[in-house]
Amino acid sequence: MRAIDRLVKYAGNDRNIHKPLEHNGQDWSFYMTPLTIAEKQRATKNAKGDDATEFALQLLCQKAMDENGQKLFNAAADLPTLRNSVEAALLDKFMLALIDSGEEVEEEADMKSAGKAAPKGKRADS
């Protein structure tokens, strides 16, 4: 097996990561796939500058999903509302959860094909 194939199998973005999030007693948990360099570059380009908050908001719109894989936010429609009408403390929690490396893997696309189950949070082939 080629090194690139091994790398994609081990660290590809085919798994959903659960991001538990609570704010003032409300559950705001979401899901995301692992962040790729291409997604970081797209967020940087869309942020149009070096503003870390704008970059993180772009990532939030790209990555945050519900349990069914549907995006939670649409950048074109929701960014103005996120910037102007949502408490900064909650958005900070969302943005920090996006970049937190403590992955809690919910499901893996290749688990069934691999024929062996992995414990929650572990890769089937690790």
C-alpha contacts under 8 A as a table, 3 or more apart, distances in Angstrom:
res1	aa1	res2	aa2	distance
1	M	5	D	6.48
1	M	6	R	6.64
2	R	5	D	5.26
2	R	6	R	6.38
3	A	6	R	5.07
3	A	7	L	6.08
4	I	7	L	5.03
4	I	8	V	6.15
5	D	8	V	5.20
5	D	9	K	6.10
6	R	9	K	5.11
6	R	10	Y	6.07
7	L	10	Y	5.15
7	L	11	A	5.70
7	L	12	G	7.05
8	V	11	A	5.27
8	V	12	G	4.33
8	V	13	N	7.92
9	K	12	G	5.68
10	Y	123	R	7.50
10	Y	125	D	7.15
10	Y	126	S	7.75
12	G	15	R	7.71
12	G	34	P	7.63
13	N	33	T	5.65
13	N	34	P	5.08
13	N	35	L	7.35
13	N	36	T	7.55
14	D	33	T	6.84
14	D	34	P	7.91
14	D	108	E	6.57
14	D	109	A	5.88
14	D	110	D	7.90
15	R	33	T	5.79
15	R	34	P	7.25
15	R	105	V	6.88
15	R	106	E	7.49
15	R	107	E	5.92
15	R	108	E	4.62
15	R	109	A	6.13
16	N	31	Y	6.21
16	N	32	M	5.54
16	N	33	T	4.87
16	N	34	P	7.50
16	N	105	V	5.96
16	N	106	E	5.70
16	N	107	E	5.79
16	N	108	E	6.81
17	I	31	Y	5.37
17	I	32	M	5.23
17	I	33	T	5.83
17	I	34	P	7.16
17	I	103	E	6.05
17	I	104	E	5.45
17	I	105	V	4.48
17	I	106	E	5.66
17	I	107	E	7.70
18	H	29	S	7.32
18	H	30	F	6.03
18	H	31	Y	4.54
18	H	32	M	6.74
18	H	103	E	7.33
18	H	104	E	5.45
18	H	105	V	6.13
18	H	106	E	5.94
19	K	29	S	5.55
19	K	30	F	5.27
19	K	31	Y	5.68
19	K	32	M	7.56
19	K	97	A	6.34
19	K	98	L	7.68
19	K	103	E	7.68
19	K	104	E	7.02
20	P	27	D	7.87
20	P	28	W	7.27
20	P	29	S	4.39
20	P	30	F	6.62
21	L	27	D	6.07
21	L	28	W	5.10
21	L	29	S	4.45
21	L	30	F	7.45
21	L	93	K	7.31
21	L	94	F	7.37
21	L	97	A	7.54
22	E	25	G	6.22
22	E	26	Q	5.45
22	E	27	D	4.64
22	E	28	W	5.53
22	E	29	S	6.88
23	H	26	Q	5.28
23	H	27	D	6.73
23	H	28	W	7.17
23	H	90	L	6.46
30	F	64	A	6.10
30	F	65	M	5.78
30	F	66	D	5.57
30	F	67	E	7.16
31	Y	63	K	7.96
31	Y	64	A	5.84
31	Y	65	M	4.96
31	Y	66	D	5.86
31	Y	67	E	6.46
31	Y	69	G	7.58
32	M	63	K	5.43
32	M	64	A	5.37
32	M	65	M	5.77
32	M	98	L	7.95
33	T	63	K	6.99
35	L	39	E	6.52
35	L	40	K	7.31
35	L	63	K	7.94
36	T	39	E	5.25
36	T	40	K	6.46
37	I	40	K	5.01
37	I	41	Q	6.15
38	A	41	Q	5.04
38	A	42	R	6.14
39	E	42	R	4.99
39	E	43	A	6.14
39	E	59	L	7.63
39	E	62	Q	7.88
40	K	43	A	5.14
40	K	44	T	6.14
40	K	59	L	7.37
41	Q	44	T	5.03
41	Q	45	K	6.15
42	R	45	K	5.11
42	R	46	N	6.08
43	A	46	N	5.06
43	A	47	A	5.92
43	A	55	F	5.67
43	A	56	A	7.74
43	A	58	Q	5.23
43	A	59	L	5.72
43	A	62	Q	7.96
44	T	47	A	5.11
44	T	48	K	6.66
44	T	49	G	7.34
44	T	50	D	7.82
44	T	55	F	5.75
44	T	58	Q	7.97
45	K	48	K	5.47
45	K	49	G	7.73
46	N	55	F	7.68
46	N	58	Q	6.88
47	A	50	D	7.53
47	A	51	D	7.25
47	A	54	E	5.39
47	A	55	F	5.13
47	A	58	Q	6.54
50	D	55	F	7.72
51	D	54	E	5.39
51	D	55	F	6.32
52	A	55	F	5.01
52	A	56	A	6.14
53	T	56	A	5.06
53	T	57	L	6.13
54	E	57	L	5.04
54	E	58	Q	6.19
55	F	58	Q	5.15
55	F	59	L	6.34
56	A	59	L	4.98
56	A	60	L	6.08
56	A	95	M	5.73
57	L	60	L	4.92
57	L	61	C	6.31
57	L	79	L	7.44
57	L	95	M	7.00
58	Q	61	C	5.25
58	Q	62	Q	6.28
58	Q	75	A	6.86
59	L	62	Q	4.96
59	L	63	K	5.87
59	L	95	M	7.97
59	L	98	L	7.76
60	L	63	K	5.38
60	L	64	A	5.52
60	L	73	F	7.56
60	L	94	F	7.34
60	L	95	M	6.47
60	L	98	L	7.06
61	C	64	A	6.22
61	C	71	K	7.44
61	C	72	L	7.16
61	C	73	F	4.94
61	C	74	N	5.78
61	C	75	A	5.38
61	C	79	L	7.91
62	Q	71	K	7.46
62	Q	73	F	7.67
62	Q	74	N	7.84
62	Q	75	A	7.59
63	K	71	K	7.11
63	K	98	L	7.93
64	A	71	K	5.83
64	A	72	L	5.68
64	A	73	F	7.19
64	A	98	L	7.97
65	M	68	N	7.51
65	M	69	G	5.26
65	M	70	Q	5.14
65	M	71	K	4.28
65	M	72	L	5.10
66	D	69	G	5.39
66	D	70	Q	5.44
66	D	71	K	6.48
66	D	72	L	6.27
67	E	70	Q	7.48
71	K	74	N	7.26
73	F	78	D	6.07
74	N	77	A	5.45
74	N	78	D	5.36
74	N	79	L	7.35
75	A	78	D	5.38
75	A	79	L	5.18
76	A	79	L	6.34
77	A	80	P	7.21
77	A	81	T	7.98
78	D	81	T	5.32
78	D	82	L	6.07
79	L	82	L	4.97
79	L	83	R	6.05
80	P	83	R	5.17
80	P	84	N	6.04
81	T	84	N	5.20
81	T	85	S	5.22
81	T	86	V	6.92
82	L	85	S	5.80
82	L	86	V	5.27
82	L	91	L	7.83
83	R	86	V	6.58
86	V	90	L	7.46
86	V	91	L	7.19
87	E	90	L	5.66
87	E	91	L	6.65
88	A	91	L	5.06
88	A	92	D	5.96
89	A	92	D	5.07
89	A	93	K	6.43
90	L	93	K	5.13
90	L	94	F	6.42
91	L	94	F	5.00
91	L	95	M	6.09
92	D	95	M	5.09
92	D	96	L	6.03
93	K	96	L	5.16
93	K	97	A	6.05
94	F	97	A	5.18
94	F	98	L	6.41
95	M	98	L	5.19
95	M	99	I	6.89
96	L	99	I	5.46
96	L	100	D	6.07
97	A	100	D	5.06
100	D	103	E	7.48
103	E	121	G	6.93
104	E	120	K	7.39
104	E	121	G	4.97
105	V	108	E	7.53
105	V	120	K	6.32
105	V	121	G	4.50
105	V	122	K	7.04
106	E	120	K	6.70
106	E	121	G	6.98
107	E	111	M	7.97
108	E	111	M	5.50
108	E	123	R	7.89
109	A	112	K	7.21
110	D	113	S	5.22
110	D	114	A	5.91
111	M	114	A	5.08
111	M	115	G	6.38
111	M	116	K	6.33
111	M	117	A	6.07
111	M	118	A	7.44
111	M	124	A	6.30
112	K	115	G	5.25
112	K	116	K	6.98
112	K	117	A	7.60
114	A	124	A	7.42
116	K	124	A	6.54
117	A	124	A	6.06
118	A	121	G	7.88
118	A	122	K	5.76
118	A	123	R	5.88
118	A	124	A	4.47
118	A	125	D	7.96
119	P	122	K	5.45
119	P	123	R	7.71
119	P	124	A	7.80
122	K	126	S	7.10
123	R	126	S	5.31
